[in-house]
Amino acid sequence: MTAPDPSGLVGAARHVVDGALRLYGTGPADPATSWARSVLHDARARLDEPLRVALAGTLKAGKSTLLNALVGERIAATDAGECTRLVTWYRDAPSAAVVREDVDGRRATVPFARDGEGLRIDLGGIGDPGRVGRLLVDWPSRGLAQATLVDTPGLDSIRETNSRRTLSFVTPDDRPSGADAVVYLMRHAHRNDVGFLEAFADLAQGGAGGLGAVGASGTVVVLSRADEVGGGGLDAVTTAGQVAQSYREDPALRSLCQTVVAVDGLLAETARTLRQSEFTALRALARAPRAEVDALLLSADRFTVAEPPAVVAEALASDPDGVRLDEPARRALMERFGVFGIRSATTVLRRGARTGRGVVDSPSLAEELVRRSGLEELREALVSRVLGRRDVHQARSALLAVDLVLGRAPRPDAGPVAAELERLLSGAHAFTEQRLLAALRQGQVTMPEGTAAEAERLLGGDGPGAAERLGLAPGSAEVRAAALEALDRWRVRAESPLTSRAAAEVARAVVRSCEGVLGGYGS
Amino acid sequence: MTDHPPGGEPSELVELARRAATAYDRPDLEKRLGVVSRAVADDRARVLVVGEFKAGKTELVNAVIGGRALPTDAHRATTVPTMCAHGEQPAVVLVRGVEGGVEQQQISPTDLAEHVTERGNPDNRAGWSHAEATLPRPVLEGLRLVDTPGAGGLASPSAVSTMAELPGADAVLVVADGGRELTAPELALTRTAAAVSPTVAVVLTRIDLHPHWRRIADIDRGHLDRAGGERSDGTGGSSLRAVRIFPTSSALALHAAEDDDLPPDTARELAAESGIEEVRRLLVREVAEGRQARRIRMVADEVIVACEQFATAFRAERDALADPQRAQRIAAEVERSRAQAASLRDRAARWQQTLNDGVGDLVSDIEYDLRDRLRAVVADAEVALDDTDPAKTWEQFAPWLHQQVSAGVSTNVVWAEERTRWLAERVATHFAEDGAGVLPPVTVAASPDGTGLAADPVSMLAAPDHEKFGVSQSLMIGMRGSYGGVLMIGMLTTIAGMALLNPFSIGAGLLLGSKTLVDERKRALRRRQAEAKQAVRRHVDDVTFQAGKNSRDMLREVQRTLRDHFTTTAEELERSLAATADAARAVEADDAKRTARLADVEAELERVEHLADRARRLRGRAGSGSSRSSRLVGA
């Protein structure tokens, strides 16, 4: 596929990697050189593939569930206990297949089956699961066209090997990170979560000091399991949104990620894969007397008991659709929606039935539940912060690979490649923006408060789009005027003798960003 | 099991024994019994509620006490430990250590959230060591329920204060979310708790939201059963099989307790489903009453010991009165025992050696352990500083260092506590073994039914309460004052001075700039790294000094307490034997007077033995906690 490359960065990075490959392609095949070759080949291949986005986080944060929600199909298996034990890649392909790659690099196609709960993969008679390196799942899906999603085992697991697999995928010792970007899931911002995020951000720093904490630019933090915040009441996801907002402003997290969003992964997954039978079941439930249904929904156990109260049973029995909400059916509903999901669904269905507008059928219910789950905000954040900056993330991964190779397997004739790498790392405006953003967020540049916030925004801190940079509504007609106005103001600031050196550098970068906006606008 | 009000039979028995001590001219025993009766008066078990932050600890405490007395919030966590105790009027007192004492401030219970959560007191900037809430909730009788700030929040290094709270707790509830199996940090916390507290339980919360909580509970059961034997951090080791799991839903319990419109049947069902009843039963029946039963056994033992001391003298006198020819021989034998008792007081006595050597060894072991742990932290820190520019990373580095240092110190404290307890028990054993031959054989031989002192000779010599966690726990509680942890928290505030430690005052200009300035930047970087390393070492030195001083002080205190306790016991014994010898010698020559005196003595003896019997029966009702006596007799 041909990747969009608005900044020309991918092309430039490809050129650098090719140069390095020519360099290391000759000479003796000692271990260092063959290692360098394999790293560079990987880096080169990655530039032509979709972006690699890893879903990482602590145990039971809901990584597989969110992966299914993003794809819109139940492919990653989920379970109450610790479930994902191997790093599993899900990539778009013309036909479905599962390949097991062992730690020694050997690959074998393994059988799999799909049921309602995701793929059941048969590891294919390998005695020791510790020998499996990763699983590669080829799956034809539009949801995977833009990015290859990588599901990882939970960090902080009692089974330490599982956690180690994730760390060595995202932050390996002897290679660039396996991921171009990370969606980090957490229940609350735990100190350990911050520790992992720091490790991810640090790795991107990887020796190329000039790049700064670029890793933060490829990280989106998700406050998953938003439905459980504050006891799973109807306002749970809203409350979680407020919590996410406060994390976005928290200095400890701000410098480690692009943004923080709250998502109810389970509701998102279910809504995106909603079945007609589930819709009719929920509608029947919404028609039953409200007080009794609410009492039934006080706890998961009550909802799934063998016999619901007579009033509810009667109402269900006389349902015009003839829905039989027996125990297995209720169990299945609870499994798919959770307490919060059923509460939300019955509430919107009741309102829809009362007013005759809004949620009245299965598609509108799915849409409303997706909206309530917070998945849309996450997708927007992913598109604008991660997928929309594919060029930057991929070029960074490739250049870091070259930087690593030049550092660990030095060669006397590497001068020209090193110079070109250096020129790109310190010269490309996209990287300058990221570096200065990190510096601003870590408070390393002293600027008046309002000014610093505007600088962050203009440098793309709220998103790389022109309107986002200028703080305008998307598609606003005032973009050009606002950009010109900002350009003038920041040019004055950049040239003022009273501006400190560091602040002047920021101001110059802001001026370039404004010019970029104007250029893009003109074209 | 024990229906007595706090001032019931135990107090009555102690009072009787005290009056007897005064009547028989034994002020030493009277004083000792006075201490006992005061100790029994404050008889509340300390229960800690610990766990990762936002696990639902405060909500659980509210559910257990049956109402939202403590502030909860979907987002903001508790930052100050809050102790809940029973009282007629709701009241809250905030406590913090200040130079040379403690400061207390009374606040209105409705303002609690302003002081103990992130809302009004983020990072516990106000520096309160804890809050004490008095609530008119019957379930709290006999309990001090401590809600702790969770481990691992963004804002506070609370993991440390949690660890520091653990020793001396009668029970620890480890709170974990019912939606996922225990994580590695949670299991580690459980293991540490089990090493220092007699009752530990895992409480799963929010089972109303998690349809799969039963499976999670099963998985956790498996984790706990397998966890025994691992000894990764040197603090655990005993199996966690005994740790029970309580699935609960605070929301259901509170709903049942607070919604007045609910039909009573529904409210009962909800309360039953919530599982909170089981937790209450654990706290009230096992923890509070278990502690009370231990205390009652202690009181009974003390009364029995006092009675035996009185009785010894009377029996000797009776035997001498009955057979004046034997009087001198009896006196001589008692005198020999007295000399042996006196030697127990000697500085050269074996238990004294054990104590002095043990404390000496412990001081150096604990200090070595602390140094070793902190040295590892410094090494890690230096490696980390070598790889980064401290000016950029210090903000993240300082809290990391803080946490590592604090973790090292608290692990050391927990370990020190275990070793100290072990030492106290060894000293008690040696004292009891050496004293075992002291009891005058004559009295035993001369008792008509041969029972005499044989009832429980060792209990006379034993320390007040020998069960697991007994001796040392009561010592520790004495040192900690009414609330544990103050000792440690005083130390932790000095560690918290960390925030002021930033050695960097470098203009931002140096941090940016292009790569042409590489050399200059490299030099500056190296200087910053060196400065940072020096700051780390200085800080760790300060902490080592302060923590080392604290543990030495703690051990000296233990040494003093143990020495005083056993010396006093030896003195009492000696005094009893002296009185016995005197009584045996002072036999009247006049037959009539002798017969009259014999009747008196037998009457007194009967009274004393009746009191001892009552104490023994009380002890029997309070359960047989101690198998120690028989072990020592057998030895």
Contacts between the chains, C-beta under 8 A, distances in Angstrom:
chain1	res1	chain2	res2	distance
A	58	B	183	6.9
A	59	B	180	5.8
A	59	B	181	7.1
A	59	B	183	5.4
A	60	B	179	6.6
A	60	B	180	3.4
A	60	B	181	7.3
A	80	B	212	3.4
A	80	B	215	4.9
A	80	B	216	6.2
A	81	B	181	5.9
A	81	B	215	6.4
A	81	B	216	7.3
A	81	B	219	5.2
A	82	B	181	6.2
A	156	B	183	4.7
A	156	B	184	5.5
A	156	B	185	6.5
A	157	B	183	7.0
A	157	B	184	6.5
A	158	B	181	7.4
A	158	B	182	6.5
A	158	B	183	6.7
A	158	B	184	5.1
A	158	B	187	5.8
A	158	B	223	5.8
A	160	B	184	7.1
A	163	B	184	7.8
A	187	B	54	7.4
A	187	B	177	7.7
A	188	B	53	6.9
A	188	B	54	4.6
A	188	B	153	7.9
A	189	B	153	8.0
A	189	B	154	4.8
A	190	B	52	6.9
A	190	B	53	7.1
A	190	B	152	4.7
A	190	B	153	7.3
A	190	B	154	7.6
A	191	B	152	4.4
A	191	B	153	6.8
A	191	B	154	6.5
A	191	B	159	7.9
A	191	B	403	7.3
A	192	B	152	6.1
A	192	B	185	7.1
A	194	B	154	6.6
A	194	B	396	7.9
A	195	B	400	7.8
A	198	B	396	5.9
A	202	B	388	7.8
A	209	B	389	7.7
A	210	B	515	5.8
A	225	B	179	7.4
A	227	B	209	7.8
A	228	B	177	8.0
A	228	B	179	6.7
A	228	B	206	6.9
A	228	B	209	5.7
A	229	B	74	4.9
A	229	B	75	7.7
A	230	B	73	8.0
A	230	B	74	3.2
A	231	B	74	7.8
A	231	B	206	7.6
A	231	B	209	7.5
A	231	B	251	5.1
A	232	B	206	8.0
A	232	B	208	7.7
A	232	B	209	4.7
A	239	B	74	4.8
A	239	B	75	7.3
A	240	B	74	7.8
A	242	B	75	7.0
A	243	B	74	6.9
A	243	B	75	4.5
A	246	B	75	6.7
A	250	B	154	6.6
A	251	B	395	7.7
A	252	B	154	5.6
A	252	B	396	7.6
A	253	B	154	7.7
A	295	B	266	7.3
A	298	B	208	6.5
A	298	B	252	6.3
A	298	B	255	6.8
A	298	B	270	6.9
A	299	B	207	7.1
A	299	B	208	3.5
A	299	B	209	7.7
A	299	B	249	6.2
A	299	B	252	5.8
A	299	B	273	6.5
A	300	B	207	7.5
A	300	B	208	6.4
A	300	B	209	6.5
A	300	B	210	6.3
A	300	B	211	3.9
A	300	B	213	7.8
A	301	B	207	7.3
A	301	B	208	7.4
A	301	B	211	7.7
A	301	B	273	6.3
A	302	B	273	7.3
A	304	B	211	6.5
A	331	B	211	7.7
A	334	B	211	4.8
A	335	B	211	6.6
A	338	B	209	7.1
A	338	B	211	7.6
A	339	B	208	6.9
A	339	B	209	5.2
A	340	B	209	7.4
A	422	B	515	6.9
A	426	B	514	6.3
A	426	B	515	5.7
A	436	B	512	7.9
A	439	B	508	7.8
A	439	B	511	6.8
A	439	B	512	6.3
A	442	B	392	6.6
A	442	B	395	7.0
A	443	B	395	7.8
A	444	B	391	7.8
A	444	B	392	6.8
A	444	B	508	5.0
A	444	B	511	4.9
A	444	B	512	7.4
A	445	B	508	5.1
A	445	B	512	7.2
A	446	B	508	5.7
A	500	B	507	7.8
A	500	B	508	7.2
A	500	B	509	6.5
A	501	B	509	4.6
A	501	B	512	7.5
A	501	B	513	7.3
A	502	B	507	7.8
A	502	B	508	4.4
A	502	B	509	5.0
A	502	B	511	7.1
A	502	B	512	4.8
A	502	B	513	7.9
A	505	B	512	5.6
A	505	B	513	7.5
